[in-house]
């Protein structure tokens, strides 16, 4: 069988100019928060509601994956109570919004098979959910919860990291034709190193892989990146409009002329994909934009533009904007600069020395402007863009589902440790931290950072990292609940040091109280997969003890 013979559905935007293998991250719910539509269909129905002035009571969520990332970046802790706002600010539980999207995709797949007369059932399917590699552990657990709520059995679900999935597919496509015209490249022969640049609509993920014998991939540089994807280009375009008409008018237009504004973004999306060198770029924009502006201002929008820095770069003509290509390409500048700077940082790391290939994947990587920026910045590197780069993550995730061992090692992003207490030792503990336990009278030092993994460590798949034995504080103790911390420092001593962050908790069942304080429970962590796992055992009896991580704030 051909492992890369992977089928993808076509999504129709309702426009004859935009048919795609990918559909927008949009969900439409009714007044009672019941699911109505997803993707282009959600866009279409919401536009119809907006045209009839009936949209305000409905819930329309766009790009909520990026909303979740924004919350993570701001330091907000995730929980199943975390909310996201719809297009006009109405809030809803984020886990429910994500769950609706996942359930739709699950049901869509099952319906496709049923319509074709195949006998595939839900229980026959091993599900793969992709997430950006820069997402943290709570975000991955959050996505798993959303998938469970969508009816996917957690035991039949794996989390795949997006740049890894793309890398796996490209390794299988060694002989495929690449956009630089070559039919065969030696990127994936043993010993070769390459930087994976996964440029999506929202986030940019980067990592460096080395090919080992047998085709296994080893990560040399921990995944990193930022929110510099295609959405940032959209924001820069919107900022130009704000510079001309003002923020108040722009927000009011987006609020009350939502359908027209979405049409503008659709046309802008098409122009972002086009490969053209014409001197002028023409964008369609509803006449309501200039008409509404004239009603609220003494000047027409054309007159107002002449008073701005865009006077010689942009003209309004009815339902169109005509702009110089220089201005259009400037919308890409912030994104391209962030990406190029970050690639430079990674390639300067001695651990990735010898990396001379940049593999560009993800939908935004199909942009000729981004490709040119990367090629110009790194002339010594070969920039490779596979055919249909935007599908690399999707198809690679299918391959990852069949063989999760293909990425044999990863690099720890952080130092991971457990917060615990130790009997006070004046030789190693800060005297100011000495406390006397009210229950047993013993002197202890709390907030100890018990390190399991150090940032930068090479983590081998399915290999235990940092085995530790823990003892109860009290003889009749039946559970141990450890706070789990991360730090960017290699050797933190205490969990309240600068740079230490609470990740979640580790819950361990020690209900067998035989042995009292002498009981030992060994916790073994595995950090080499896409998610952290833990196993525990009673040292005295060698029996397995139940243990699990809770990274979401509101869980017991």
Secondary structure as UniProt FT lines:
FT   TURN            3..4
FT   STRAND          11..12
FT   TURN            16..17
FT   STRAND          19..20
FT   STRAND          26..29
FT   TURN            31..32
FT   STRAND          35..38
FT   HELIX           39..51
FT   TURN            52..53
FT   TURN            56..57
FT   STRAND          59..62
FT   HELIX           64..73
FT   TURN            74..75
FT   TURN            80..81
FT   STRAND          83..85
FT   TURN            87..88
FT   STRAND          91..93
FT   HELIX           94..115
FT   TURN            116..117
FT   HELIX           122..124
FT   STRAND          127..131
FT   TURN            133..134
FT   HELIX           137..149
FT   TURN            150..151
FT   HELIX           154..156
FT   STRAND          157..161
FT   HELIX           162..172
FT   TURN            173..175
FT   TURN            179..180
FT   TURN            187..188
FT   TURN            190..191
FT   STRAND          193..199
FT   STRAND          204..211
FT   HELIX           213..215
FT   STRAND          217..226
FT   HELIX           230..245
FT   HELIX           247..256
FT   HELIX           258..273
FT   STRAND          280..284
FT   HELIX           287..296
FT   HELIX           301..306
FT   TURN            309..313
FT   STRAND          314..317
FT   TURN            318..319
FT   STRAND          320..324
FT   HELIX           325..330
FT   TURN            331..332
FT   HELIX           333..347
FT   HELIX           350..352
FT   TURN            353..354
FT   STRAND          357..361
FT   HELIX           363..366
FT   HELIX           368..377
FT   TURN            378..380
FT   STRAND          382..386
FT   TURN            387..388
FT   HELIX           389..391
FT   HELIX           392..402
FT   HELIX           404..406
FT   STRAND          407..411
FT   STRAND          415..423
FT   TURN            426..428
FT   HELIX           431..433
FT   STRAND          434..436
FT   TURN            438..440
FT   STRAND          443..453
FT   TURN            455..456
FT   STRAND          458..460
FT   TURN            461..462
FT   STRAND          465..470
FT   TURN            475..476
FT   STRAND          479..487
FT   TURN            495..496
FT   TURN            498..499
FT   STRAND          501..509
FT   TURN            514..515
FT   HELIX           516..518
FT   STRAND          521..526
FT   STRAND          533..538
FT   TURN            539..541
FT   STRAND          544..545
FT   STRAND          547..550
FT   TURN            553..554
//
